[in-house]
Amino acid sequence: MVEYTTLVHRHTEREREMANKLLSEMGLPKSIANVFAARNLLTAKDVLSLTEFELMEVLDVGLAEVTSAVAQVSEIACPPYQTVLFLLEQRIKNEFYSGHLPTRLKGLDEVLCGGIPFGVLTELVGPAGIGKTQFCMKLSLLASLPAKFGGLDGRVIYVDVESKFSSRRLIEIGVNSFPELFHMEGMAQEMAGRILVLKPASLAEFTESLQQIKVSLLQHEVKLLVIDSMTALVSGEFEQGPPKQHLLGWHISFIKSLAEFSQIPVVVTNQVRSQSRNEVSQYCFQAQSRDDILEGPATFDSHLVPALGIHWAHAVTIRLVLEAKSGERFMKVAKSPISPPLVFPFNITSSGISLLTDAGVEMTGPQINTIRNQGNNDIINLHGERS
C-alpha cells in the first residue's frame, strides 16, 4: 500500500514540505532573519502560525518590518497561482502520457477525448441483458490487439464474478470486428491467451485476489482491468434495498489506487435495483418528489437506481448508463469531467456494441441519471445468454 499512500497524500506532503521550509533558505534580510533565529522561529510554519501582532511582540520590531517579512515568507512558502491556460496544458500533457483505450465507437470516443481513460475508474451501470458484458469483452479485445491494429498490445485481467464471460462470444466479436487479423493462423489463440480470467466465488476470495492482481499488473504488461460485476461481490450481504456500502469501502480505495499507480484503464460494472419507498432522490438536484417517483404503472421499469450507492458513485470518474426504453437501447454519458451529459442509441451486433448514430443528444435535468428497462425483459445476447 506504499504506492497508494504516496498517490493519495502527494498534495499533503507538498504542503508539509513548504510549511517546513527553513527561513534561513528564503533569502530574508539578515536583520529580520537573525531575529527569527534568535527567537527560535526556524520554519515558515513557525512564522505563519503567529499573527502579526504576536510577531511584533516576540521579535520586538515594528509592524512594517513584520508585515514585509510575513509577506515574503508567505510568497515563498505558498504554492503559486496557476492560470487556466497552464492547467489546460498540464492536462493535455498528462493525457498524452497516460492515454486512452479507444472503444471504436466514434461518437463515444470523441466525447471522452479518445476513449476509456487510463488511471481512473470507468463504470458501466444498467439492467441485466442490456450489454455491459458485451462491452467489456470488446474492450478486452481492443486492449489485447497489437499496436499496429490500434490496440494496446497487452494483457487483460478480467474478473468474472457472475460467470458471464464467454470465450466463444469473444472470438466471434474478434472475427467479425477484425477479420484480417483473426483469420491469420494462430492469431485467435494468441489474442485469447492474452486475456486472463479470474472467477472469485466470494468477496473474501476477491479480496485475496487483489494482491495477486497488483503483482500481475507490474509483471505481465497488463493494459486493462475489468471487474464484472462489483455488485455481485456483495449480493449475498444485503436483501432488498441499498447494499451495505461499507463492505466495499476498502476495495474501492484499493482499486482506485491500482488504476492511479499502474496508469491503465479500469472498467467495472454495476447492476441496478428498484428504488425503495423510504429512499430520497438519488441526487439532490432531481426535482421529482418521492411520491411522484413511486406512483404510476411503470414504477419498476422507469425508476431503477444503481445497486451500489452514492459512496461508490463518487469513486468512479466516468459513468456510462446503459438502459432500454420501448425495446430500444441507449448509452448515456451520465458522469464525466470532460463531457456534457449525452445519450447515444445503440444495438448489439455480431461484432459487439454498435452506436446507431455518432451524434449524441445532450440531456438536461434528472433524466440523465434515471435508468429505464422498459421492454427489455426479453433482451438477450446473440447466443441466448444474459449479458
C-alpha positions as CSV (number, residue, x, y, z in Angstrom):
1,M,0.0,0.0,0.0
2,V,3.1,2.3,-0.1
3,E,2.3,3.4,-3.6
4,Y,-1.3,4.1,-2.8
5,T,-0.3,6.2,0.3
6,T,2.1,8.2,-1.9
7,L,-0.6,8.9,-4.5
8,V,-3.3,9.8,-2.1
9,H,-1.2,12.1,0.1
10,R,1.1,13.7,-2.5
11,H,-0.6,17.1,-2.1
12,T,-0.5,16.9,1.7
13,E,3.2,16.1,1.5
14,R,3.8,19.1,-0.7
15,E,2.1,21.4,1.7
16,R,4.1,19.9,4.6
17,E,7.3,20.4,2.7
18,M,6.6,24.0,2.1
19,A,5.5,24.7,5.7
20,N,8.7,23.1,7.0
21,K,10.9,25.1,4.6
22,L,13.7,26.8,6.6
23,L,13.7,30.5,6.9
24,S,17.4,30.5,6.5
25,E,16.9,29.3,2.9
26,M,14.4,32.1,2.0
27,G,16.8,35.0,1.4
28,L,15.2,37.2,4.1
29,P,17.0,40.4,5.2
30,K,19.7,39.4,7.6
31,S,18.4,41.8,10.3
32,I,15.0,40.0,10.4
33,A,16.4,36.5,9.7
34,N,18.7,36.8,12.7
35,V,15.9,37.9,14.9
36,F,13.8,35.0,13.8
37,A,16.6,32.6,14.6
38,A,17.2,34.2,18.0
39,R,13.6,33.6,18.9
40,N,13.7,30.0,17.7
41,L,11.4,30.7,14.7
42,L,13.1,28.4,12.2
43,T,10.5,27.4,9.6
44,A,7.7,29.1,7.6
45,K,5.1,27.3,9.7
46,D,6.6,28.8,12.9
47,V,6.2,32.3,11.4
48,L,2.8,31.9,9.7
49,S,1.2,30.3,12.8
50,L,1.5,33.6,14.6
51,T,-0.4,36.8,14.0
52,E,1.4,40.0,13.0
53,F,0.8,41.4,16.5
54,E,2.2,38.3,18.1
55,L,5.3,38.5,15.9
56,M,5.8,42.2,16.8
57,E,5.8,41.2,20.5
58,V,8.1,38.2,20.0
59,L,10.5,39.9,17.7
60,D,10.3,43.4,19.3
61,V,10.2,45.1,15.9
62,G,7.7,47.4,14.1
63,L,4.6,46.5,12.1
64,A,6.1,47.5,8.8
65,E,9.1,45.1,9.3
66,V,6.8,42.2,10.4
67,T,4.4,42.8,7.5
68,S,7.2,42.8,5.0
69,A,8.8,39.6,6.4
70,V,5.4,37.7,6.6
71,A,4.6,38.7,3.0
72,Q,8.0,37.4,1.8
73,V,7.7,34.1,3.8
74,S,4.1,33.6,2.5
75,E,5.1,34.2,-1.1
76,I,7.9,31.6,-0.9
77,A,6.1,29.0,1.2
78,C,2.7,29.1,-0.5
79,P,2.2,27.4,-3.9
80,P,2.0,30.0,-6.8
81,Y,-1.2,30.8,-8.6
82,Q,-1.8,28.8,-11.7
83,T,-3.6,30.1,-14.8
84,V,-6.3,28.2,-16.6
85,L,-4.0,28.0,-19.6
86,F,-1.3,26.4,-17.5
87,L,-3.8,23.8,-16.1
88,L,-5.1,23.1,-19.6
89,E,-1.6,22.5,-20.9
90,Q,-0.8,20.2,-17.9
91,R,-3.9,18.2,-18.5
92,I,-3.1,17.8,-22.2
93,K,0.4,16.7,-21.2
94,N,-0.9,14.2,-18.7
95,E,-3.4,12.8,-21.1
96,F,-0.6,12.4,-23.7
97,Y,1.5,10.3,-21.2
98,S,-1.5,8.5,-19.7
99,G,-3.7,8.0,-22.7
100,H,-7.0,6.3,-23.5
101,L,-8.3,3.0,-24.7
102,P,-10.3,3.7,-27.8
103,T,-13.7,1.9,-27.8
104,R,-14.0,2.1,-31.6
105,L,-17.4,3.8,-31.0
106,K,-16.7,7.1,-32.8
107,G,-19.2,9.3,-31.0
108,L,-18.3,8.0,-27.6
109,D,-14.5,8.3,-28.2
110,E,-15.0,11.9,-29.3
111,V,-16.9,13.0,-26.2
112,L,-14.4,11.1,-23.9
113,C,-11.4,12.7,-25.8
114,G,-10.1,9.4,-27.0
115,G,-11.9,6.6,-25.2
116,I,-11.7,5.0,-21.8
117,P,-9.1,7.0,-19.8
118,F,-6.1,5.5,-18.1
119,G,-5.6,5.9,-14.4
120,V,-9.3,6.2,-13.3
121,L,-12.4,4.1,-12.8
122,T,-14.9,3.8,-15.6
123,E,-18.3,2.3,-14.6
124,L,-20.9,0.6,-16.8
125,V,-24.3,0.5,-15.0
126,G,-27.5,-1.0,-16.3
127,P,-30.0,-3.8,-16.0
128,A,-29.3,-7.5,-16.8
129,G,-29.2,-8.3,-20.5
130,I,-28.5,-4.7,-21.7
131,G,-25.0,-5.3,-23.0
132,K,-22.5,-4.5,-20.2
133,T,-20.6,-7.7,-20.5
134,Q,-20.6,-7.4,-24.3
135,F,-19.0,-4.0,-24.0
136,C,-16.4,-5.4,-21.5
137,M,-15.4,-8.2,-23.8
138,K,-15.0,-5.9,-26.8
139,L,-12.8,-3.6,-24.6
140,S,-10.7,-6.6,-23.6
141,L,-10.1,-7.5,-27.2
142,L,-9.1,-3.9,-28.1
143,A,-6.6,-3.8,-25.2
144,S,-5.0,-7.0,-26.3
145,L,-4.7,-6.1,-30.0
146,P,-1.3,-5.5,-31.5
147,A,-0.3,-1.8,-31.6
148,K,-0.3,-1.8,-35.4
149,F,-4.0,-2.6,-35.3
150,G,-4.7,0.2,-32.9
151,G,-4.6,-1.9,-29.7
152,L,-2.6,-1.6,-26.5
153,D,-0.7,-4.8,-27.2
154,G,-1.0,-6.0,-23.7
155,R,-2.7,-8.5,-21.4
156,V,-6.1,-8.1,-19.7
157,I,-7.3,-9.2,-16.3
158,Y,-11.0,-10.0,-16.4
159,V,-12.6,-10.6,-13.0
160,D,-15.7,-12.6,-14.0
161,V,-17.8,-12.7,-10.8
162,E,-21.0,-13.9,-12.3
163,S,-19.6,-16.4,-14.8
164,K,-20.9,-14.4,-17.8
165,F,-17.7,-14.3,-19.7
166,S,-18.0,-16.3,-23.0
167,S,-14.8,-17.3,-24.8
168,R,-16.8,-18.3,-27.8
169,R,-18.5,-14.9,-28.0
170,L,-15.2,-13.2,-27.5
171,I,-13.7,-14.9,-30.6
172,E,-16.9,-14.2,-32.6
173,I,-16.6,-10.5,-31.8
174,G,-12.9,-10.6,-32.8
175,V,-13.6,-12.4,-36.1
176,N,-16.3,-10.0,-37.1
177,S,-14.5,-6.9,-35.9
178,F,-11.0,-7.7,-37.1
179,P,-11.3,-10.4,-39.8
180,E,-7.9,-9.5,-41.4
181,L,-6.3,-10.2,-38.0
182,F,-8.3,-13.1,-36.7
183,H,-8.1,-15.1,-39.9
184,M,-4.3,-15.2,-39.6
185,E,-3.2,-18.6,-38.4
186,G,-2.9,-18.9,-34.6
187,M,-3.9,-15.3,-34.0
188,A,-7.3,-16.1,-32.4
189,Q,-5.5,-18.3,-29.9
190,E,-2.9,-15.7,-29.2
191,M,-5.5,-13.0,-28.6
192,A,-7.5,-15.3,-26.3
193,G,-4.3,-16.2,-24.5
194,R,-3.7,-12.6,-23.5
195,I,-7.0,-12.3,-21.5
196,L,-6.6,-13.7,-18.0
197,V,-10.0,-14.6,-16.4
198,L,-10.4,-14.8,-12.6
199,K,-13.6,-16.2,-11.1
200,P,-13.8,-15.3,-7.4
201,A,-16.6,-17.1,-5.6
202,S,-17.0,-14.6,-2.7
203,L,-16.0,-11.2,-1.5
204,A,-13.3,-12.7,0.6
205,E,-11.8,-14.6,-2.3
206,F,-11.9,-11.4,-4.4
207,T,-10.1,-9.5,-1.6
208,E,-7.3,-12.1,-1.6
209,S,-7.0,-11.9,-5.4
210,L,-6.5,-8.2,-5.3
211,Q,-2.9,-8.6,-4.1
212,Q,-2.3,-11.1,-6.9
213,I,-3.8,-8.6,-9.4
214,K,-1.5,-5.9,-8.2
215,V,1.6,-8.1,-8.8
216,S,0.3,-9.1,-12.2
217,L,-0.2,-5.5,-13.3
218,L,3.5,-5.0,-12.8
219,Q,4.9,-8.3,-14.0
220,H,2.8,-9.2,-17.0
221,E,2.3,-6.0,-19.1
222,V,-1.4,-5.8,-18.1
223,K,-3.1,-2.9,-20.0
224,L,-6.8,-3.3,-18.8
225,L,-8.5,-4.5,-15.7
226,V,-12.2,-5.4,-15.8
227,I,-14.4,-6.3,-12.8
228,D,-17.8,-7.7,-13.9
229,S,-19.6,-7.0,-11.6
230,M,-18.8,-5.2,-8.3
231,T,-22.5,-5.6,-7.2
232,A,-22.3,-9.4,-7.4
233,L,-19.4,-9.4,-4.9
234,V,-21.7,-8.3,-2.1
235,S,-25.0,-9.7,-3.4
236,G,-25.3,-12.1,-0.5
237,E,-24.7,-9.4,2.0
238,F,-27.9,-7.5,1.6
239,E,-31.5,-8.2,0.7
240,Q,-33.8,-5.7,-1.0
241,G,-32.8,-2.1,-0.8
242,P,-29.4,-0.4,-0.6
243,P,-26.3,-2.6,-0.1
244,K,-24.1,-2.1,2.9
245,Q,-21.6,0.2,1.3
246,H,-19.0,-0.1,4.0
247,L,-18.4,-3.7,2.7
248,L,-16.6,-2.2,-0.3
249,G,-15.0,0.8,1.2
250,W,-11.5,-0.7,1.4
251,H,-11.9,-2.3,-2.0
252,I,-12.9,1.0,-3.7
253,S,-9.8,2.7,-2.4
254,F,-7.6,-0.2,-3.4
255,I,-9.0,-0.5,-6.9
256,K,-8.6,3.3,-7.4
257,S,-5.0,3.1,-6.2
258,L,-4.4,0.3,-8.8
259,A,-5.7,2.5,-11.6
260,E,-3.7,5.5,-10.5
261,F,-0.4,3.6,-9.8
262,S,-0.5,1.4,-12.9
263,Q,-2.0,4.1,-15.2
264,I,-4.2,1.6,-17.0
265,P,-8.0,1.8,-17.7
266,V,-10.1,0.1,-15.0
267,V,-13.6,-0.8,-16.0
268,V,-16.2,-2.0,-13.5
269,T,-19.9,-3.0,-14.0
270,N,-22.7,-2.1,-11.6
271,Q,-26.2,-3.6,-11.5
272,V,-29.5,-1.9,-10.8
273,R,-32.2,-2.2,-8.2
274,S,-35.7,-0.7,-7.7
275,Q,-35.8,2.4,-5.6
276,S,-37.4,1.8,-2.2
277,R,-40.1,3.9,-0.8
278,N,-38.1,5.3,2.1
279,E,-35.2,6.5,-0.1
280,V,-34.7,10.1,-1.1
281,S,-33.9,11.0,-4.6
282,Q,-30.5,9.7,-5.7
283,Y,-29.2,13.2,-6.4
284,C,-30.2,16.5,-4.7
285,F,-30.9,18.3,-8.0
286,Q,-33.5,15.8,-9.0
287,A,-36.7,17.8,-8.6
288,Q,-39.2,14.9,-8.6
289,S,-40.7,14.0,-5.2
290,R,-40.6,10.5,-3.9
291,D,-44.3,10.2,-4.3
292,D,-44.1,11.1,-8.0
293,I,-41.3,8.6,-8.5
294,L,-43.1,5.8,-6.8
295,E,-46.5,6.3,-8.4
296,G,-47.7,5.1,-11.8
297,P,-47.8,1.7,-13.6
298,A,-44.3,1.9,-14.9
299,T,-42.6,2.4,-11.5
300,F,-40.4,-0.6,-11.6
301,D,-39.2,-0.1,-15.2
302,S,-38.8,3.6,-15.1
303,H,-37.1,4.3,-11.8
304,L,-34.2,1.9,-11.2
305,V,-31.1,3.1,-9.5
306,P,-27.5,1.8,-9.4
307,A,-27.2,-1.0,-6.9
308,L,-24.1,0.5,-5.3
309,G,-24.9,3.8,-3.9
310,I,-23.6,7.4,-3.6
311,H,-20.3,6.4,-2.0
312,W,-19.4,4.2,-4.9
313,A,-20.7,6.8,-7.4
314,H,-18.2,9.3,-6.1
315,A,-15.4,6.9,-6.6
316,V,-15.9,6.5,-10.3
317,T,-14.7,9.2,-12.8
318,I,-16.7,8.1,-15.8
319,R,-20.2,6.6,-15.5
320,L,-21.9,5.1,-18.6
321,V,-25.5,4.2,-18.1
322,L,-27.0,1.5,-20.4
323,E,-30.8,1.4,-20.5
324,A,-33.7,0.3,-22.6
325,K,-36.9,2.1,-23.5
326,S,-39.6,0.7,-25.7
327,G,-37.3,-2.1,-26.7
328,E,-34.5,0.3,-27.8
329,R,-31.2,0.5,-26.1
330,F,-29.4,3.7,-25.1
331,M,-26.0,4.6,-23.7
332,K,-25.8,7.7,-21.6
333,V,-22.6,9.5,-20.5
334,A,-24.0,10.3,-17.1
335,K,-20.8,11.4,-15.4
336,S,-17.7,12.7,-16.9
337,P,-15.3,15.6,-16.0
338,I,-14.8,16.4,-19.7
339,S,-18.1,15.8,-21.4
340,P,-21.7,17.1,-21.2
341,P,-24.4,14.5,-20.4
342,L,-25.1,12.8,-23.7
343,V,-27.1,9.9,-24.9
344,F,-26.5,7.5,-27.8
345,P,-28.8,4.9,-29.2
346,F,-27.1,1.5,-29.8
347,N,-27.6,-2.1,-30.6
348,I,-25.6,-5.3,-30.3
349,T,-24.3,-7.0,-33.4
350,S,-22.1,-9.9,-34.2
351,S,-19.1,-7.5,-33.7
352,G,-20.3,-6.2,-30.3
353,I,-21.9,-2.9,-29.3
354,S,-22.6,-0.5,-32.2
355,L,-23.8,3.1,-32.0
356,L,-26.7,3.9,-34.3
357,T,-25.5,7.5,-34.6
358,D,-22.2,9.2,-33.6
359,A,-24.0,12.4,-32.8
360,G,-25.0,12.2,-29.1
361,V,-28.1,14.1,-27.9
362,E,-27.5,16.3,-24.9
363,M,-29.8,15.7,-21.9
364,T,-30.6,18.1,-19.1
365,G,-32.2,17.6,-15.7
366,P,-32.6,14.3,-13.8
367,Q,-33.2,12.2,-16.9
368,I,-29.5,11.6,-17.4
369,N,-29.4,9.7,-14.1
370,T,-32.6,7.7,-14.4
371,I,-32.3,4.1,-15.6
372,R,-35.1,2.6,-17.6
373,N,-35.6,-1.1,-18.5
374,Q,-38.9,-0.8,-20.4
375,G,-39.5,-3.6,-22.9
376,N,-36.1,-5.2,-22.1
377,N,-37.4,-8.3,-20.3
378,D,-36.6,-10.5,-23.4
379,I,-33.4,-8.7,-24.4
380,I,-30.6,-11.3,-24.5
381,N,-27.4,-11.6,-26.4
382,L,-26.8,-13.4,-29.7
383,H,-26.5,-16.8,-28.0
384,G,-29.4,-16.6,-25.7
385,E,-27.2,-15.7,-22.7
386,R,-27.8,-12.7,-20.4
387,S,-25.1,-10.1,-20.9
